[in-house]
Amino acid sequence: MNNHEYKKYAQQKVSPSPMGKNLFFAFLIGGLICTLGQALLDLFSFWGFEKKICFTLTSITLVFLSALATGIGKYDDLAKYAGAGTLVPITGFANAVVSPAIEFKDEGFVMGVGANMFKIAGPVIAYGVSASIVGGIITYVISIL
C-alpha cells in the first residue's frame, strides 16, 4: 500500500469532526472555567484580601482544582466534550503536569514521577522563564534611559 492508497483508506475510516459542535463546547467550557476564575477572584476580594493576593489565590485554587480533577479522572472526561476549551492556560498547564506524573507513578517517585512530570510542561516553563528574564532586562534598560 503506497502513501496515496493509505491516505484514501484512512479518510474512509475517519468520520468528519462536527466543527460547530466542537467550537460551541470549547467556547462554553472554556468560558465556564474563566467564569469560575473570576468568581474566585471576586470571592477572595470580598473576603478582604489585597488585590495582588487575590490573583495569587485564584491561580493557586484553579491549579489545585485542575490537578485534583486530573487525579480523579474527571478532567479527561471534561476534555472529551470541551476539547480545546480545557486548555485555558492555567488549568491546562496543571493538567499537563499532573497527567504524566500519574501515568508514571508505578516507576517510582524519582525515575517515574520526577523524571516524567515535566515532559510536556518543561519546555513551557523553560521558555517562560527565559522570556521573563529577557523581558525584565529590556524593561530595566528602558527604565534607565
C-alpha positions as CSV (number, residue, x, y, z in Angstrom):
1,M,0.0,0.0,0.0
2,N,1.5,3.3,-1.0
3,N,1.0,6.7,0.6
4,H,-1.9,7.7,-1.6
5,E,-3.8,4.5,-1.1
6,Y,-3.2,4.7,2.7
7,K,-4.4,8.3,2.8
8,K,-7.6,7.3,0.9
9,Y,-8.1,4.3,3.2
10,A,-7.6,6.4,6.4
11,Q,-10.1,9.1,5.1
12,Q,-12.8,6.4,4.6
13,K,-12.3,5.2,8.2
14,V,-12.4,8.6,10.0
15,S,-15.7,10.3,10.4
16,P,-15.7,14.1,9.9
17,S,-15.4,16.2,13.0
18,P,-18.6,18.2,13.9
19,M,-16.7,21.5,13.9
20,G,-19.7,23.7,15.0
21,K,-20.5,21.4,18.0
22,N,-16.8,21.3,19.0
23,L,-16.4,25.1,18.8
24,F,-19.6,25.6,20.9
25,F,-18.5,23.2,23.7
26,A,-14.9,24.6,23.7
27,F,-16.2,28.1,24.0
28,L,-18.8,27.1,26.6
29,I,-16.5,25.1,28.9
30,G,-13.5,27.5,28.4
31,G,-15.8,30.3,29.3
32,L,-17.1,28.5,32.4
33,I,-13.5,27.9,33.6
34,C,-12.8,31.6,33.1
35,T,-16.1,32.5,34.9
36,L,-15.0,30.2,37.8
37,G,-11.7,32.1,37.9
38,Q,-13.5,35.4,38.0
39,A,-15.9,34.2,40.7
40,L,-12.9,33.0,42.8
41,L,-11.2,36.4,42.3
42,D,-14.3,38.2,43.4
43,L,-14.8,35.9,46.4
44,F,-11.2,36.4,47.6
45,S,-11.6,40.1,47.2
46,F,-14.9,40.0,49.1
47,W,-13.1,38.2,51.9
48,G,-10.8,41.3,52.2
49,F,-7.6,40.1,50.6
50,E,-5.4,42.6,48.8
51,K,-5.8,42.7,45.0
52,K,-2.4,41.2,44.3
53,I,-3.0,38.3,46.8
54,C,-6.4,37.7,45.2
55,F,-4.8,37.0,41.9
56,T,-2.3,34.6,43.5
57,L,-5.1,32.8,45.5
58,T,-7.2,32.5,42.3
59,S,-4.3,30.9,40.4
60,I,-3.5,28.5,43.2
61,T,-7.1,27.4,43.5
62,L,-7.5,26.9,39.8
63,V,-4.3,24.8,39.6
64,F,-5.4,22.8,42.7
65,L,-8.9,22.1,41.3
66,S,-7.4,21.1,37.9
67,A,-4.8,18.8,39.4
68,L,-7.5,17.3,41.6
69,A,-9.8,16.7,38.7
70,T,-7.0,15.2,36.7
71,G,-6.1,12.9,39.6
72,I,-9.6,11.5,40.0
73,G,-10.0,11.2,36.2
74,K,-12.7,13.9,35.7
75,Y,-10.5,16.4,33.8
76,D,-10.2,13.9,30.9
77,D,-13.9,13.3,30.9
78,L,-14.5,17.1,30.6
79,A,-11.9,17.4,27.9
80,K,-13.8,14.8,25.8
81,Y,-16.6,17.3,25.4
82,A,-14.8,20.6,25.7
83,G,-11.7,19.9,23.6
84,A,-9.6,23.0,23.4
85,G,-11.8,24.7,26.0
86,T,-9.9,22.8,28.7
87,L,-6.7,24.3,27.5
88,V,-7.4,27.6,29.3
89,P,-3.8,28.3,30.2
90,I,-3.6,27.7,34.0
91,T,-5.9,24.7,34.2
92,G,-4.5,23.1,31.0
93,F,-1.0,23.6,32.3
94,A,-1.8,21.9,35.6
95,N,-3.3,19.0,33.7
96,A,-0.2,18.8,31.6
97,V,2.0,18.4,34.7
98,V,-0.2,16.0,36.6
99,S,-1.1,13.6,33.8
100,P,2.4,12.3,33.2
101,A,3.0,12.2,36.9
102,I,0.0,9.9,37.3
103,E,0.9,7.8,34.3
104,F,4.5,7.1,35.5
105,K,3.8,6.7,39.3
106,D,4.4,2.9,39.1
107,E,8.0,3.6,38.1
108,G,8.7,5.3,41.4
109,F,8.9,8.9,42.6
110,V,12.3,9.7,41.3
111,M,12.6,7.9,37.9
112,G,8.8,7.8,37.3
113,V,7.1,10.9,38.6
114,G,10.1,13.2,39.0
115,A,11.6,12.3,35.6
116,N,8.4,12.4,33.6
117,M,6.3,15.0,35.3
118,F,7.6,17.9,33.2
119,K,7.9,16.2,29.8
120,I,5.1,18.3,28.4
121,A,5.2,21.3,30.7
122,G,9.0,21.5,30.9
123,P,9.5,23.4,27.6
124,V,6.7,25.8,28.6
125,I,8.5,26.5,31.9
126,A,11.9,26.9,30.3
127,Y,10.8,29.3,27.6
128,G,8.5,31.1,30.0
129,V,11.4,31.7,32.4
130,S,13.7,32.7,29.5
131,A,11.1,35.1,28.1
132,S,10.6,36.7,31.6
133,I,14.3,37.2,32.0
134,V,14.7,38.9,28.6
135,G,11.6,41.0,29.3
136,G,13.0,42.0,32.6
137,I,16.3,43.0,31.1
138,I,14.5,45.0,28.4
139,T,12.3,46.7,31.0
140,Y,15.3,47.6,33.1
141,V,17.3,49.0,30.2
142,I,14.3,51.1,29.1
143,S,13.8,52.4,32.7
144,I,17.4,53.7,33.0
145,L,17.4,55.5,29.7
